[in-house]
Amino acid sequence: VLVRYGEEVSLCSELFESHSLNSTVLIGKNQPPVAGAIAYASSLYRRAKKPIMRFIQSDTLKSSPLWEQERERYLNLARRIDAFCSNLYDKWIRHSTNVVTRELSEFILGPKPSERRDDNDRRVVVLPVNKKWYVNFSVHLSELIREAKYLDRLGYTVPDNVLNVALQGDIYTANIVQLNQMLQRYEEEMSGLS
């Protein structure tokens, strides 16, 4: 039994090692990159953990000469997976807070207006002329919303500013649709005038 378990842990370890270098391979279908990689690595961990938790209850298996070797192999895999998941999560936290701050400060409609100073040194915002308007909602922000929702489901803590954006994801989506419809009507009206 322990020999077979050792083979299973070795297989999980090989899968983890081969995919941890390229974490995009770890992404499940329709999952965002970080949450998908963490979910896959966690599934490998659970696959190795379930049998050993049963083995711990068996005095016969624990007295086997292979017990310590297989237990150590499992612990080694568990530590590597934990470090991988923690590293990915920490990088995501730093990245997500920067993305939220940067992207929410951008104009929602493009092209971006220019700014200049008038004769009294007041700021004047100049809207672009003869350029087509579009909704300037970042794909990075959309991906961040998906990541936050998946990581929350996996039990990870999401920073407050990212969580606020994620909780309003449906509102952002509805507003984007409405803005696109408004801009389409605007273009139709403008083309009808000329």
RAGI-V609000 format. One line per field, one symbol per residue. burial: b if it has 24 or more other C-alpha atoms within 12 Angstrom, else e. Layout:
burial = ???
This chain:
burial = ebeebbebbbebbebbeeebeebeebeeeebbbbbbbbbbbbbbbebbbebbeeeeeeeeeeeeeebeebbebbeebbebbbebbeebbeebbebbbebbeeeeeeeebeeeeeeeeeeeeeeeeeeeeeeebbbbbbeebbbbbbbbbbbeeeebebbeebbebbeebeebeeeeeeeeeeeeeeeeeeeeee
